[in-house]
Amino acid sequence: MPEFLTDIAELVWPFSIALAWVLGELVHRFAGLPRITVYALTGFVLSHSQAGLLPLPGESAAMLIANIAFGLILFEFGYRINLRWLRANPWIAASGLVESAATFAAVFAAAELFGMAPLPAMLLASLAIASSPAEILRVVNEQRSSGQVTERALHLSALNSIVAAFVFNIIVGLWTFQHSGSLLGAVSNSIVLLAVSGGLGVAFGFAVPGLLRRLGTLGRDATIAFAVAVIFLCSIAQALNMSPVLAALAFGFVARHRRVTLGQAQRNFGALGDLLTVLLFVFIGATLAWPRIASGIGIALAILVARLVAKTAAVVMFSRVSGTTWRKGLLTAVALSPMSVLVLAMLVRTREMGIDLMDQLAPLAAATLFLAIAGPLLTQWAVKLAGESAEKEE
């Protein structure tokens, strides 16, 4: 009997992924909602803290697979970023930096207003800067959207994600120094992590295209080669306690600017990417616990309002000078709403470094659940209102 129960327990993740996929297809077909919203809700309902079906995320091999799935998305996301576009129109980069600073200030003020201590409030504000590339890119690919709002949302998300990771790791370094008094530990948890993670991604960005060119298989084998390289890169980063997030993003960014041309099969890494995306969002939902969400819902709503207002004000302010309309600036700001996957990825990294911030940042759980549901919906709504969605259901 115990062996039978063990065998059944090993089926919970495959069952959950299958159920999430079926529900995602049904809800998307009949209600037009983003599939990833359904995947995250399924993981939340089936999680250890709710239905008790799934094991704790940290106690299963799903953690590594989720990191790999996120790495594949971030590689593709980094590959979509065109540095020459930002050089040609520096006002877009300026709006991203102002938007990041305004978001940090607004969320920090809201958190302090609700009585949070300064250091946790700063951590919360740094995480709120980020617009999650995973949700935005998935909706963009699902809608097959293209245009000003789509490209601006992708580029601004990349910029504020990098800013968020930098600021968050600096503040984690201050947290480490305050609690341990170790300057070496503080530096290794911030500057060293950023430098080594980015350096790994840059090294892969030069090495993999170079190897494929030497083998003469760049056009034919690019998709599978880059998928294998991302898996290897994320595994190395995790083994070294570095950030797979920054490493994969840097890898994709450098690969693009090494003039590597990837075909249409590259989008979402085909069936492999689609499958791993289901697991990733089920995993994200499974990390959330209702008691923690309920305890922080009041602050979470204030934070979300402050975040949305700050991002909207900053992006709209720069819309005309950066070459677009007020309306498209507003829709770009709305498209930047998602933040859940990147935020949880950074928190997981701090837990692996021995710093558990989940309890100190309880409002973040409520904000994450809300934006796991509403964030992709807002992005989908923005690209559709901008007339940039090309999705056609058969």
PEQUIPE-V620617 format. One record per backbone hydrogen bond with DSSP energy under -1.0 kcal/mol. NH is the residue of the N-H (numbers start at 1). CO is the residue of the C=O. If there is no record, write none. Layout:
nh | co
NH | CO
NH | CO
//
This chain:
nh | co
5 | 1
6 | 2
7 | 3
8 | 4
9 | 5
10 | 6
11 | 8
12 | 9
15 | 11
16 | 12
17 | 13
18 | 14
19 | 15
20 | 16
21 | 17
22 | 18
23 | 19
24 | 20
25 | 21
26 | 22
27 | 23
28 | 24
29 | 25
30 | 26
31 | 27
32 | 28
38 | 34
39 | 35
40 | 36
41 | 37
42 | 38
43 | 39
44 | 40
45 | 41
46 | 42
51 | 45
52 | 47
54 | 46
59 | 56
60 | 57
63 | 60
65 | 61
66 | 62
67 | 63
68 | 64
69 | 65
70 | 66
71 | 67
72 | 68
73 | 69
74 | 70
75 | 71
76 | 72
77 | 73
78 | 74
79 | 75
80 | 76
86 | 82
87 | 83
88 | 84
89 | 85
92 | 89
94 | 90
95 | 91
96 | 92
97 | 93
98 | 94
99 | 95
100 | 96
101 | 97
102 | 98
103 | 99
104 | 100
105 | 101
106 | 102
107 | 103
108 | 104
109 | 105
110 | 106
111 | 107
112 | 108
113 | 109
114 | 110
115 | 112
116 | 111
121 | 117
122 | 118
123 | 119
124 | 120
125 | 121
126 | 122
127 | 123
128 | 124
132 | 338
136 | 132
137 | 133
138 | 134
139 | 135
140 | 136
141 | 137
142 | 138
143 | 139
145 | 140
146 | 388
151 | 147
152 | 148
153 | 149
154 | 150
155 | 151
156 | 152
157 | 153
158 | 154
159 | 155
160 | 156
161 | 157
162 | 158
163 | 159
164 | 160
165 | 161
166 | 162
167 | 163
168 | 164
169 | 165
170 | 166
171 | 167
172 | 168
173 | 169
174 | 170
175 | 171
176 | 172
177 | 173
178 | 174
179 | 175
180 | 176
181 | 177
186 | 182
187 | 183
188 | 184
189 | 185
190 | 187
192 | 187
194 | 190
195 | 191
196 | 192
197 | 193
198 | 194
199 | 195
200 | 196
201 | 197
202 | 198
203 | 199
204 | 200
205 | 201
206 | 202
207 | 203
208 | 204
210 | 206
211 | 207
212 | 208
213 | 209
214 | 210
215 | 211
217 | 212
221 | 217
225 | 221
226 | 222
227 | 223
228 | 224
229 | 225
230 | 226
231 | 227
232 | 228
233 | 229
234 | 230
235 | 231
236 | 232
237 | 233
238 | 234
239 | 235
240 | 236
241 | 238
242 | 237
247 | 243
248 | 244
249 | 245
250 | 246
251 | 247
252 | 248
253 | 249
254 | 250
255 | 251
256 | 252
257 | 253
259 | 256
260 | 255
266 | 263
267 | 264
269 | 266
270 | 267
273 | 269
274 | 270
275 | 271
276 | 272
277 | 273
278 | 274
279 | 275
280 | 276
281 | 277
282 | 278
283 | 279
284 | 280
285 | 281
286 | 282
288 | 285
293 | 289
294 | 290
295 | 291
300 | 296
301 | 297
302 | 298
303 | 299
304 | 300
305 | 301
306 | 302
307 | 303
308 | 304
309 | 305
310 | 306
311 | 307
312 | 308
313 | 309
314 | 310
315 | 311
316 | 312
317 | 313
318 | 314
319 | 316
322 | 318
323 | 320
324 | 319
329 | 325
330 | 326
331 | 327
332 | 328
333 | 329
334 | 330
335 | 331
337 | 334
343 | 339
344 | 340
345 | 341
346 | 342
347 | 343
348 | 344
349 | 345
350 | 346
351 | 347
352 | 348
353 | 349
354 | 351
355 | 350
361 | 357
364 | 361
365 | 362
367 | 363
368 | 364
369 | 365
370 | 366
371 | 367
372 | 368
373 | 369
374 | 370
375 | 371
378 | 374
379 | 375
380 | 376
381 | 377
382 | 378
383 | 379
384 | 380
385 | 381
386 | 382
387 | 384
388 | 383
390 | 143
//
